[in-house]
């Protein structure tokens, strides 16, 4: 047997292994906050009890509050998070978003991501999806923290009520997600009100989920997928133009 044949066999075996890993795992969406949801829109879906996440997400200018400005211009950045689902109906998360400043706040120093905005997220699901009714969840991001003073905190503070329902059609699972979201800051009100989206999965490739959503201001499209049971990837286009995506280590602690 020559080296070419060995190499071909190895590639085939590797490909089959990857496919099996896909088949054994399931895709659970993430938001830029690290919580379950769509892209920029919350949902009533929840992670499995015991699921912990550690990851990062790239954030384009279009996805950030208008107060994220450095020397007169908005900038792209990233968020980093840790979240956990201690029981089936509760998710908690901690997120920080890098902020751009001059080093030591000195205009003669170089610019960089020398500060961060930190916040906690909470999501509770009092009603679980069944044959006749949707899941219902209440939650928010930046739900508690320091007093809103001159620091301009609570950039991401919002609260929501969400509903999610799934149905199977010819091998496809279609998810419908609807939410009402309230934003605390005036500069985020463009995302306030009724938001929602659709998700699509096929039984042959369950870990892959396609997402389309309306976040109150624009339409976003994307996809996420779980690899090897523990690596969660998401890629999407904010306003169907600006890339946003992230990578997450997802493990079951139970």
C-alpha positions in Angstrom: 0.0 0.0 0.0 1.5 3.3 -1.0 1.6 6.6 0.9 -1.2 8.1 -1.2 -3.6 5.3 -0.3 -2.7 5.6 3.4 -3.3 9.3 3.3 -6.6 8.9 1.6 -7.7 6.3 4.1 -6.7 8.6 7.0 -8.7 11.5 5.5 -11.8 9.3 5.2 -11.5 8.0 8.7 -11.0 11.6 10.0 -14.0 12.8 8.1 -16.2 10.0 9.4 -15.1 10.7 13.0 -16.0 14.4 12.6 -19.5 13.4 11.2 -20.1 11.1 14.1 -19.1 13.8 16.6 -21.7 16.1 14.9 -24.3 13.4 15.2 -23.7 12.9 18.9 -23.7 16.5 19.9 -26.4 19.2 19.8 -26.3 22.8 18.9 -27.2 25.3 21.5 -27.2 29.0 20.4 -25.3 31.7 22.1 -25.6 35.5 22.3 -22.7 37.9 22.5 -23.4 37.8 26.2 -22.7 34.0 26.5 -26.3 33.2 27.3 -28.6 31.0 25.2 -30.5 32.9 22.5 -30.2 33.8 18.9 -27.6 36.4 17.6 -28.7 39.7 19.1 -32.1 38.6 20.2 -33.1 36.7 23.4 -35.2 33.5 23.2 -37.0 31.3 25.8 -34.7 28.3 25.0 -32.4 27.2 27.8 -29.2 25.3 28.1 -29.3 21.8 29.7 -28.8 21.7 33.5 -25.1 21.7 34.3 -23.9 23.4 31.1 -21.1 25.9 31.6 -19.7 28.2 28.9 -16.4 30.1 28.6 -15.8 32.1 25.4 -15.5 35.3 23.4 -17.4 37.1 20.7 -16.3 39.7 18.2 -18.5 42.8 18.2 -18.8 45.1 15.2 -19.6 48.8 15.6 -23.2 48.2 14.5 -23.8 45.9 17.5 -22.5 48.2 20.2 -24.2 51.0 22.1 -23.6 54.5 20.6 -21.7 55.4 23.7 -18.8 53.1 22.7 -16.8 56.0 21.1 -13.1 56.7 21.1 -12.0 60.2 20.1 -15.2 60.8 18.3 -15.5 57.5 16.4 -17.2 54.2 17.2 -15.0 51.2 17.3 -15.3 47.4 17.1 -14.4 45.3 20.1 -15.0 41.9 21.8 -16.9 40.5 24.7 -15.7 37.7 27.0 -18.0 35.6 29.2 -18.6 32.8 31.7 -22.1 31.4 32.1 -23.7 28.5 33.9 -27.0 26.7 34.1 -27.2 25.3 37.6 -30.8 24.0 37.1 -32.8 23.5 34.0 -34.8 26.7 34.4 -32.1 29.2 35.5 -29.1 30.6 33.6 -26.6 33.1 35.0 -23.7 34.8 33.3 -20.8 37.2 33.7 -19.6 39.2 30.7 -17.1 41.9 30.1 -16.7 44.0 27.0 -13.3 45.6 26.2 -13.3 49.4 25.9 -10.8 51.6 24.1 -8.9 54.3 25.9 -5.5 56.0 26.0 -3.2 54.3 28.4 -3.5 55.8 31.9 -6.1 58.2 30.3 -3.1 60.2 29.1 -3.5 61.7 25.6 0.2 61.2 25.0 0.0 57.5 25.7 -0.9 54.9 23.0 -4.5 53.8 22.5 -5.7 50.4 23.3 -8.3 48.3 25.1 -7.3 49.3 28.6 -10.6 49.1 30.2 -13.7 46.9 30.3 -17.5 47.2 31.0 -18.6 44.3 33.2 -22.1 43.0 33.9 -24.2 40.1 35.1 -27.0 38.4 33.2 -29.9 36.3 34.4 -32.6 34.2 32.7 -35.4 32.2 34.2 -37.8 29.9 32.4 -41.0 29.5 34.5 -42.9 27.7 31.7 -41.2 24.9 29.6 -42.3 24.2 26.0 -44.8 21.4 25.6 -47.0 20.1 22.8 -49.6 22.9 23.1 -47.7 25.9 24.5 -44.3 27.6 24.1 -41.5 28.1 26.5 -41.7 31.4 28.4 -38.6 33.1 29.9 -37.8 36.3 31.7 -34.4 37.8 31.9 -32.0 40.6 31.3 -28.4 41.6 30.8 -26.6 44.0 33.1 -29.3 43.3 35.7 -27.5 44.6 38.7 -24.3 46.4 39.5 -22.8 49.7 40.6 -24.9 52.9 40.8 -25.4 54.6 37.5 -23.2 57.6 38.0 -20.7 59.6 36.0 -18.9 56.4 34.9 -21.8 55.8 32.4 -22.3 52.2 33.4 -25.2 50.0 32.4 -24.3 50.3 28.7 -26.0 46.9 28.0 -28.8 47.0 30.6 -32.0 45.5 29.1 -34.9 43.3 30.3 -37.0 40.9 28.3 -40.0 38.5 28.1 -39.5 35.8 25.5 -41.5 32.9 24.0 -40.1 30.1 21.9 -41.9 27.2 20.1 -40.6 24.5 17.8 -42.3 22.3 15.2 -41.1 19.5 13.0 -41.7 19.5 9.2 -40.3 16.8 7.0 -37.1 16.3 8.8 -36.7 20.0 9.6 -37.1 21.6 13.1 -38.4 25.2 12.8 -38.2 27.4 15.9 -40.2 30.5 16.3 -39.0 33.1 18.8 -40.7 36.2 19.9 -39.7 38.7 22.7 -40.4 42.1 24.0 -37.2 43.9 25.2 -36.8 47.1 27.2 -33.5 49.0 27.2 -32.6 51.2 30.1 -30.5 53.7 28.1 -31.9 56.1 25.5 -29.1 55.5 23.1 -30.1 51.8 22.9 -33.8 52.4 22.3 -33.4 51.5 18.6 -33.4 47.9 19.8 -36.4 48.3 22.1 -39.8 46.7 21.5 -41.0 43.5 19.8 -38.1 41.4 18.4 -37.8 37.9 17.3 -36.6 35.4 14.7 -36.7 31.9 13.2 -34.2 29.0 13.6 -33.9 26.0 11.3 -32.3 22.6 11.8 -32.3 19.4 9.8 -32.4 16.0 11.5 -29.4 14.8 9.4 -27.2 17.6 10.7 -28.7 18.6 14.1 -25.7 20.5 15.4 -26.0 23.1 12.6 -28.6 25.8 13.2 -29.5 28.6 10.8 -30.8 31.8 12.3 -32.7 34.8 11.0 -33.8 37.6 13.3 -35.1 41.1 13.6 -33.6 42.9 16.6 -35.8 46.0 16.6 -33.5 47.9 14.3 -32.2 45.5 11.6 -32.3 42.0 10.2 -29.4 39.7 11.1 -28.6 36.3 9.7 -26.2 33.6 10.8 -25.5 30.0 11.9 -24.1 28.2 14.9 -22.8 24.7 15.4 -21.4 22.5 18.1 -18.2 20.5 17.3 -16.9 17.5 19.3 -19.6 18.1 22.0 -17.7 21.0 23.6 -16.8 23.6 21.0 -19.5 26.0 20.1 -19.0 28.3 17.1 -21.2 31.1 15.8 -20.9 33.3 12.7 -23.4 35.9 11.5 -23.9 39.2 9.7 -25.3 42.1 11.7 -27.6 44.1 9.4 -26.7 41.4 6.8 -23.4 43.3 6.3 -21.2 43.3 9.4 -19.5 40.2 10.6 -19.9 39.1 14.2 -19.0 35.7 15.6 -17.4 33.8 18.4 -16.0 30.7 19.9 -17.1 29.0 23.1 -15.9 26.1 25.2 -19.0 24.3 26.4 -18.9 21.6 29.1 -21.4 19.6 31.1 -20.5 19.8 34.8 -23.2 17.3 35.9 
